[in-house]
Amino acid sequence: MDSSNVLSDDEYDVISNPGSRSLESSIADFHFEAREPPAFRDAQERFETTRWTASEIQLYVRKGLGLSDSIQATSFDNKRIRIYVDGIFDGLDVSDALKLRQAKLAFPSVHLMVGVFSDQALQMHNHSSNRPEIERAELVRHCRWIDEVVKDAPWELTPKFLTDKSIDFVAIDEGTSIDPNCDKARVLAYDELKKHGKIIRTRRTLGLAPKQTQVSCNPSGRATPTLSSSRTDAPDFIGHVDIYGIGY
């Protein structure tokens, strides 16, 4: 045996007994940026948002923030921007994934935080979910774009919450302010954050398949229609909402 390949006692101790370092700290040593596989051609043809490059997404965000000055824009390029997205995420679908992609690529360096509403919050605000919060949060955690999951996310965002979490911007889909499926209290909270320049817009993904109705049997044997997807769509937007016009 080649003695040069044998670990010394000190080297072995570092591996077997890392001391006070946390698991997260150790894992951080091996952090790497995941490569994004290219979108399939049929997906690119159907979903415009799959075709957007990081540069195009960043240009869109800068225009939405009114950062026409290159010096202003550069100030965001030189630091890690903390962006927040919230939702129910009862069955992560294509529109969710592409929204998170846009949020993650909104600036050259982004720490993406995603808030998941609790079961209690949904019940309090007359919303339902097919999956408990523990499953929804775990599902979200495995999305490639996400850096941090916030459980029991606040239903209405406040400037204080953003300050406490060191959040720079909240990403919401264009047209949210005119989407009847978006809770009005949440819209008003977004309006307040917009006044403080804390909102960035993501493009809504069009062309999603409608929900399919399936028939299942309940314990009594009676046929009951169920939905194969928990996604709740806004009205069928035939085109993007102009970020310089109505809605945001």
Secondary structure, 3 states (H helix, E strand, C coil): CCHHHCCCHHHHHHHHCCCCCCHHHHHHCCCCCCCCCCCCHHHHHHCHHHCCCHHHHHHHHHHHHCCCCHHHHHHHHCCCEEEEEEECCCCCCHHHHHHHHHHHCCCCCEEEEEEECCHHHHHHCCCCCCCCHHHHHHHHHCCCCCCEEEECCCCCCCHHHHHHCCCCEEEEECCHHHCCCCCHHHHHHHHHHHHCCCEEEECCCCCCCCCCEEEEECCCCCEEEEECCCCCCCCCCCCCCCCCCCCC
